[in-house]
Amino acid sequence: MWLGTLQVVEAIGSTLNFKPVFEHPGPARWGTILPNGTHTGMVGRISNDEAEMGVGNVFVTEVRAQYITFSIPYDYERACFLTPSPKEMPRWMALTFPFTLYVWLLLIMTVASLVVFVPLFGKVMMLEECADDLHTFSGTFLYITALFCNQATILPSRTPMQVMAAFLIISGFLTTVFYSSNLKAFMMVKVVEQPYTSIRQIVESDYDVGGFSDFWRAIFSESSNENVQKLGQKFFSFFPDITPHLSRVASRQVVLLENTQHLTYLQESYLTNRIGESPVRLMLEECINPFGIGALLRRNSPLKAYVDMAILRMREAGLVDKYFEEVLLNGHDKGHSLHDIEYDSEEAATDQGVIALTLEHLQGAFLVLGFGLFAALLVMLAEVATALCKRRNPLKPKM
């Protein structure tokens, strides 16, 4: 049922002076169309004169309007997705976070270009600096790298090299300041991967898409959006109960498709812990076209004009939103929970709220050190192997 249905019906009854008697439409809920043309569920019961009015999470569609009469919508809902929350990125990757991929590529190209340009510039100008420390590519590479890390020790004595070094030092200083400042920020906060913000990302992911009924398959097939059409290939129906599949969303297995208020209720009531953390995220950036939700009446029912007037007054008074908020508060008070969902809210922090850096935060620096030692060992082994080969196969003097 739509969240706040009972309050809506009771408000209509109070306005029209009747007391509603609620009956569940059965496992078929609002129902589907059978091959013989009849309709089951709530729509079927009203069209067969077994009930006077039906109210629930029933979207206003042309197909259903062939069996019953809809009131004016008391709410408009978009069909959105409940996706797993973005995962936290590994701490060792924090060293790469301050710059984007394109900035890193530009820095690599800049260093590589300078390693070639500086020795050539020195040889053309016949500078003394390039005759010793900067006469090799390896020496120049260390010099350029030290400049970008504010650690250079070579002080040029000739004006051309001084001018070049001055601007290189300034460039390296700015790069280092930007990098170190941003690195501190990433060290102190959690960094997560990019969330899902489009239907295309969901289509290209490994997630299946679950919906409350096969109603969505017709929406997918009739859509002009290519990505929405492809959702039909990943779709499965979890009719009639959605609750068992909530843990699958939290454990990053599926994505749920439903109207926004229903997904908000599920997230707030079942998938949010006491401090407001949730393993799922409501994706609102791109949703499927909105649907009106109205009361179901018998065909040509004389009650339609009165029900429409009551709903219009509720909408103008903001009661529909108020009913939804009350349902959310009741859901929190009931303390719904899924026992197989775990929340990790433990963080190292000081009394001032500043996160103390741990080995996990600094593991990137130790990884760089380890990689450097391993690379040095490989180079040493290569040199030893080369020396042994030369001893075994000495060059013969030419006759």
WOFEN-V446216 format. One record per backbone hydrogen bond with DSSP energy under -1.0 kcal/mol. NH is the residue of the N-H (numbers start at 0). CO is the residue of the C=O. Records with the same first field share a line. If there is no record, write none. Layout:
BEGIN
NH->CO / CO
END
This chain:
BEGIN
4->1
7->3
8->4
9->5
10->6
11->7
12->8
13->9
14->10
15->11
17->12
28->25
30->27
33->37
36->33
39->31
41->28
42->29
43->39
44->40
45->41
46->42
47->43
48->45
49->44
53->295
57->55
59->291
64->60
65->62
66->63
67->63
68->296
70->294
73->292
74->292
76->290
78->287
79->257
80->282
81->255
82->280
84->278
88->190
92->89
93->90
95->92
103->99
104->100
105->101
106->102
107->103
108->104
109->105
110->106
111->107
112->108
113->109
114->110
115->111
116->112
117->113
119->115
120->116
121->117
122->118
123->119
124->120
126->121
130->127
133->128
134->131
139->135
140->136
141->137
142->138
143->139
144->140
145->141
146->142
147->143
149->146
150->145
161->157
162->158
163->159
164->160
165->161
166->162
167->163
168->164
169->165
170->166
171->167
172->168
173->169
174->170
175->171
176->172
177->173
178->174
179->175
180->176
181->177
182->178
183->179
184->180
185->181
186->182
187->183
192->86
201->197
202->198
203->199
207->252
208->233
209->254
210->235
215->212
216->213
219->215
220->216
221->217
228->224
229->225
231->228
232->229
233->230
235->208
237->210
244->241
245->242
248->244
249->245
250->246
251->248
252->247
254->207
255->81
256->209
257->79
259->77
262->258
263->259
264->260
265->261
266->262
267->263
268->264
269->265
270->266
272->276
275->272
280->82
282->80
287->78
290->76
292->74
295->53
296->68
300->297
303->300
306->302
307->303
308->304
309->305
310->306
311->307
312->308
313->309
314->310
315->311
316->312
318->313
321->317
322->318
323->319
324->320
325->321
326->322
327->323
328->324
329->325
330->326
331->327
332->328
333->329
335->330
340->337
349->353
352->349
361->357
365->361
366->362
367->363
368->364
369->365
370->366
371->367
372->368
373->369
374->370
375->371
376->372
377->373
378->374
379->375
380->376
381->377
382->378
383->379
384->380
385->381
386->382
387->383
388->384
389->385
390->386
391->387
392->388
END
